[in-house]
Amino acid sequence: MALTGQPLGSVGRHLRVLREARLVRRRRAGRSVLYDRTTAGEVLVEAQRTA
């Protein structure tokens, strides 16, 4: 992955863990798979920002 500098397999494993924890969700857009944070994921990000 050009953006992260991490191999695709590593990114996939991280996304799977985040999905299983219900911190991100995925959806298809044509041939692409898009990920975005769930409400729980947003809460954690906001908590980190204010810490």
C-alpha positions as CSV (number, residue, x, y, z in Angstrom):
1,M,0.0,0.0,0.0
2,A,1.5,3.3,-1.1
3,L,-0.2,5.4,1.5
4,T,0.8,3.4,4.6
5,G,4.0,1.8,3.4
6,Q,2.7,-1.5,4.7
7,P,2.3,-4.7,2.6
8,L,-1.3,-5.4,1.5
9,G,-1.5,-8.6,3.6
10,S,-0.6,-6.6,6.8
11,V,-3.2,-4.0,6.0
12,G,-5.8,-6.7,5.4
13,R,-5.1,-8.3,8.7
14,H,-5.4,-5.0,10.6
15,L,-8.7,-4.2,8.8
16,R,-10.1,-7.6,9.8
17,V,-9.2,-7.1,13.4
18,L,-10.9,-3.6,13.3
19,R,-14.0,-5.1,11.6
20,E,-14.2,-7.9,14.2
21,A,-14.0,-5.3,16.9
22,R,-16.8,-3.4,15.1
23,L,-14.6,-0.3,14.9
24,V,-14.8,-0.1,11.1
25,R,-17.3,-1.3,8.5
26,R,-16.9,-2.1,4.8
27,R,-19.0,-1.6,1.8
28,R,-18.6,-2.2,-1.9
29,A,-18.6,0.6,-4.5
30,G,-18.3,-1.1,-7.9
31,R,-15.1,-3.1,-7.8
32,S,-13.7,-1.2,-4.8
33,V,-14.2,-2.0,-1.1
34,L,-14.5,1.1,1.1
35,Y,-13.9,1.2,4.8
36,D,-15.2,3.8,7.3
37,R,-15.3,4.1,11.1
38,T,-18.4,3.0,13.0
39,T,-19.8,5.1,15.8
40,A,-17.6,3.2,18.3
41,G,-14.6,3.8,16.2
42,E,-15.4,7.6,16.1
43,V,-15.7,7.6,19.9
44,L,-12.3,6.1,20.3
45,V,-10.7,8.5,17.8
46,E,-12.3,11.5,19.6
47,A,-11.2,10.2,23.0
48,Q,-7.6,10.0,21.7
49,R,-7.8,13.5,20.4
50,T,-8.9,14.9,23.8
51,A,-6.5,12.8,25.9
